[in-house]
Amino acid sequence: MRTTRSFADVSYYAVIGAIGGLAIAILVVPVLVVLAISLTSAASLKFPPTGLSFRWYEALFDPVQSGHIHSAALNSLQVAGSAAGLAMLIGTLAALWLDRHRGAAGRALDTAFMSPLVLPMLSFGLAALIIVTMLRQRPSLTWLTAGHLVVVIPFVIRTVSASLSQLDRALIDSSASLGASSFYTFRRVVLPVIAPGMAAGAFLAFVASMDNVPISLFLSNARTDMLPIRLWGMMESSLDVRVAAASGVLIVVTSVLLVVMNRLVGLNRRV
């Protein structure tokens, strides 16, 4: 039996479709513009490009011309990798604790963990700088990692919590009734279920750390220059096209990793 849609239904889907299409355009068009600019043959940032060339990608990967960019990128990779690894460990333990304690204490701790996603990031960066100064410490990669760690842990907690919600508690009870220790039950029953959530959370934490500007802005110096800060400075001083080329590399690499992670651990479902 064919069902006919009312005018209200058609209007609803049309409005939702238009809003969704507008949102996608707002997100995708700037990315396409950056990719187009990175292929320009001109000597400055200009859209539309006057000609197509890979000269700026060659300049970006040239260690002589872009050694300072490479150094900043290595610092960012080191901090992001360390922060993501620590976030996966701490966030997983926190998610396991929160899953067992759902009372007032659990809700309070969950709110504390999630606060970096709610508070203004610039305020958090300034507060982190004040704490480091009060401790009479100098900005370093260690303090940058600590600052990034605080703001990326929530991603791991959320993805691991989502995986825990799919865990059949009867499996844990059955394992215990058969004489298995808590560690053995965790390793053979719980860990295989939450492992995809751990991987997805670590990936999101890594990307968030690589792209973090406020924390890096306050806790970095000339020796611990971070890639977003370096590219920002180049944009302000000279409108260097290598900024677009570096952005193009980040876009392509992140897109490939996103597809791979989605195929391996179902990133969309975890988020």
C-alpha positions as CSV (number, residue, x, y, z in Angstrom):
1,M,0.0,0.0,0.0
2,R,1.5,3.3,-1.1
3,T,1.6,6.0,1.6
4,T,1.5,9.6,0.6
5,R,3.4,12.2,2.5
6,S,1.7,15.3,3.7
7,F,2.9,18.8,2.8
8,A,4.2,19.2,6.4
9,D,6.4,16.1,6.0
10,V,7.8,17.2,2.7
11,S,8.5,20.6,4.0
12,Y,10.2,19.2,7.1
13,Y,12.5,17.0,5.1
14,A,13.2,19.8,2.7
15,V,14.2,22.2,5.5
16,I,16.3,19.5,7.2
17,G,18.0,18.6,3.9
18,A,18.7,22.3,3.2
19,I,20.2,22.9,6.6
20,G,22.3,19.7,6.3
21,G,23.5,20.7,2.9
22,L,24.4,24.2,4.1
23,A,26.3,22.7,7.1
24,I,28.3,20.4,4.8
25,A,29.1,23.2,2.4
26,I,30.3,25.4,5.3
27,L,32.6,22.5,6.4
28,V,33.8,21.3,3.1
29,V,34.2,24.4,0.9
30,P,37.0,26.0,3.0
31,V,38.9,22.7,2.9
32,L,38.6,22.6,-0.9
33,V,39.7,26.3,-1.1
34,V,42.8,25.5,1.0
35,L,43.7,22.5,-1.2
36,A,43.3,24.7,-4.3
37,I,45.4,27.5,-2.9
38,S,48.2,25.0,-2.0
39,L,48.5,24.1,-5.7
40,T,48.9,27.6,-6.9
41,S,51.9,28.7,-9.0
42,A,51.8,32.2,-7.6
43,A,54.1,33.6,-5.0
44,S,51.4,34.4,-2.4
45,L,48.1,33.1,-1.1
46,K,45.6,33.8,-3.8
47,F,42.2,32.3,-4.8
48,P,41.4,31.3,-7.4
49,P,45.0,30.1,-8.2
50,T,46.5,31.6,-11.4
51,G,48.1,28.3,-12.3
52,L,48.6,24.8,-10.8
53,S,52.0,23.7,-9.5
54,F,53.5,21.5,-6.8
55,R,56.3,24.0,-6.1
56,W,55.0,24.8,-2.6
57,Y,54.9,21.2,-1.6
58,E,58.4,20.8,-2.8
59,A,59.4,23.8,-0.8
60,L,57.5,22.5,2.2
61,F,59.5,19.2,2.2
62,D,62.8,20.9,1.5
63,P,64.8,20.7,4.8
64,V,66.8,23.8,3.9
65,Q,63.8,26.1,3.2
66,S,61.4,24.6,5.7
67,G,63.6,23.3,8.5
68,H,61.8,25.4,11.1
69,I,58.5,23.9,10.0
70,H,59.8,20.4,10.2
71,S,61.1,21.1,13.7
72,A,57.7,22.4,14.8
73,A,56.0,19.4,13.2
74,L,58.2,17.0,15.1
75,N,57.5,18.7,18.4
76,S,53.7,18.5,17.6
77,L,54.0,14.8,16.7
78,Q,55.9,14.1,19.9
79,V,53.5,15.9,22.1
80,A,50.4,14.6,20.4
81,G,51.7,11.0,20.4
82,S,52.6,11.2,24.1
83,A,49.3,12.9,25.1
84,A,47.3,10.4,23.1
85,G,49.1,7.4,24.6
86,L,48.7,8.7,28.2
87,A,45.1,9.7,27.5
88,M,44.3,6.2,26.3
89,L,45.7,4.7,29.6
90,I,44.2,7.3,32.0
91,G,41.0,7.7,30.1
92,T,40.3,4.0,30.0
93,L,41.0,3.6,33.7
94,A,38.7,6.6,34.4
95,A,35.9,5.2,32.2
96,L,36.1,1.8,34.0
97,W,35.9,3.5,37.4
98,L,33.0,5.7,36.3
99,D,31.2,2.7,34.9
100,R,31.3,1.1,38.4
101,H,30.5,4.2,40.4
102,R,27.5,5.9,39.0
103,G,26.5,7.8,42.1
104,A,27.2,11.4,43.1
105,A,30.9,10.9,43.3
106,G,31.0,9.3,39.8
107,R,28.9,12.2,38.4
108,A,31.1,14.8,40.0
109,L,34.3,13.2,38.7
110,D,32.8,12.8,35.2
111,T,31.9,16.5,35.2
112,A,35.5,17.3,36.2
113,F,36.9,15.2,33.4
114,M,34.5,16.8,30.8
115,S,35.1,20.4,32.0
116,P,37.9,21.1,29.4
117,L,35.3,20.6,26.6
118,V,33.0,23.2,28.2
119,L,35.4,25.9,29.5
120,P,36.9,28.4,27.1
121,M,40.2,27.0,25.9
122,L,42.0,30.3,26.0
123,S,41.1,30.6,29.7
124,F,42.4,27.1,30.3
125,G,45.7,27.9,28.5
126,L,46.2,31.0,30.5
127,A,45.5,29.1,33.7
128,A,48.0,26.4,32.7
129,L,50.6,29.1,32.1
130,I,50.0,30.6,35.5
131,I,50.3,27.2,37.2
132,V,53.6,26.5,35.4
133,T,54.9,30.0,36.4
134,M,53.9,29.5,40.0
135,L,55.9,26.2,40.0
136,R,58.8,28.2,38.6
137,Q,59.1,25.9,35.6
138,R,60.0,26.9,32.1
139,P,57.8,25.9,29.1
140,S,58.8,22.5,27.8
141,L,57.5,19.6,25.8
142,T,56.7,17.9,29.1
143,W,54.4,20.7,30.2
144,L,52.9,20.9,26.8
145,T,52.1,17.2,26.9
146,A,50.6,17.7,30.4
147,G,48.4,20.6,29.1
148,H,47.3,18.7,26.1
149,L,46.6,15.6,28.1
150,V,44.0,17.3,30.3
151,V,42.0,18.5,27.2
152,V,42.1,15.2,25.3
153,I,41.3,12.7,28.0
154,P,37.5,13.4,27.6
155,F,37.6,11.9,24.1
156,V,38.9,8.6,25.4
157,I,36.5,8.5,28.3
158,R,33.5,9.0,26.0
159,T,34.5,6.4,23.4
160,V,35.5,3.8,26.0
161,S,32.2,4.5,27.9
162,A,30.3,3.9,24.7
163,S,32.1,0.6,24.3
164,L,31.4,-0.4,27.9
165,S,27.7,0.2,27.3
166,Q,27.7,-2.6,24.8
167,L,29.3,-5.1,27.3
168,D,27.0,-7.9,28.5
169,R,27.5,-7.9,32.3
170,A,26.4,-11.6,32.3
171,L,29.8,-12.4,30.7
172,I,31.6,-10.9,33.6
173,D,29.5,-12.8,36.1
174,S,29.9,-16.0,34.2
175,S,33.7,-15.6,34.2
176,A,33.8,-14.9,37.9
177,S,31.6,-17.9,38.7
178,L,33.9,-20.1,36.7
179,G,36.8,-19.1,39.0
180,A,38.5,-16.5,36.7
181,S,40.5,-13.8,38.4
182,S,39.5,-10.1,37.9
183,F,42.6,-9.5,35.8
184,Y,41.9,-12.6,33.6
185,T,38.3,-11.5,33.2
186,F,39.4,-8.0,32.2
187,R,41.9,-9.3,29.7
188,R,39.7,-11.9,28.1
189,V,36.2,-10.4,28.4
190,V,36.3,-6.7,28.9
191,L,39.4,-5.6,27.0
192,P,38.3,-7.1,23.6
193,V,35.1,-5.2,23.9
194,I,36.6,-1.8,24.8
195,A,39.7,-2.1,22.6
196,P,38.0,-0.4,19.6
197,G,36.8,2.4,21.8
198,M,40.3,2.9,23.2
199,A,41.8,3.0,19.7
200,A,39.1,5.5,18.5
201,G,39.6,7.7,21.6
202,A,43.4,7.7,21.2
203,F,43.0,8.7,17.5
204,L,40.6,11.6,18.4
205,A,43.0,12.6,21.2
206,F,45.9,12.7,18.8
207,V,44.1,14.8,16.2
208,A,42.8,17.2,18.9
209,S,46.3,17.6,20.3
210,M,47.9,18.2,16.9
211,D,45.3,20.9,16.2
212,N,45.4,22.6,19.6
213,V,46.3,26.3,19.5
214,P,45.4,27.8,22.9
215,I,47.4,25.4,25.1
216,S,50.4,25.5,22.7
217,L,50.2,29.3,22.5
218,F,50.7,29.7,26.2
219,L,53.0,26.8,27.0
220,S,55.5,26.9,24.1
221,N,58.6,29.0,23.4
222,A,61.2,29.2,20.7
223,R,62.6,25.8,21.5
224,T,59.3,24.1,21.8
225,D,57.6,25.7,18.8
226,M,54.5,23.8,17.8
227,L,53.2,23.4,14.2
228,P,49.9,25.3,14.6
229,I,51.7,28.2,16.2
230,R,54.4,28.2,13.5
231,L,51.9,28.2,10.7
232,W,49.9,31.0,12.4
233,G,53.0,33.1,12.7
234,M,53.8,32.6,9.0
235,M,50.3,33.6,8.1
236,E,50.6,36.8,10.1
237,S,54.0,37.8,8.8
238,S,54.2,36.9,5.1
239,L,51.1,34.9,3.9
240,D,53.5,32.2,2.9
241,V,51.9,29.6,0.6
242,R,53.7,26.8,2.4
243,V,51.0,27.3,5.1
244,A,48.4,26.2,2.6
245,A,50.7,23.3,1.5
246,A,51.2,22.2,5.2
247,S,47.4,22.4,5.7
248,G,46.9,20.3,2.6
249,V,49.2,17.6,3.9
250,L,47.3,17.6,7.2
251,I,44.0,17.4,5.5
252,V,45.0,14.5,3.3
253,V,46.7,12.6,6.1
254,T,43.9,13.1,8.6
255,S,41.3,12.1,5.9
256,V,43.2,8.9,5.2
257,L,43.6,8.0,8.9
258,L,39.9,8.8,9.5
259,V,38.8,6.4,6.8
260,V,41.2,3.7,8.1
261,M,40.1,4.1,11.7
262,N,36.4,4.0,10.6
263,R,37.0,0.8,8.8
264,L,39.0,-0.8,11.6
265,V,37.1,0.3,14.8
266,G,33.9,1.9,13.5
267,L,34.9,5.5,14.5
268,N,31.4,6.9,13.6
269,R,29.7,4.5,16.0
270,R,32.2,5.2,18.8
271,V,31.7,8.9,18.5
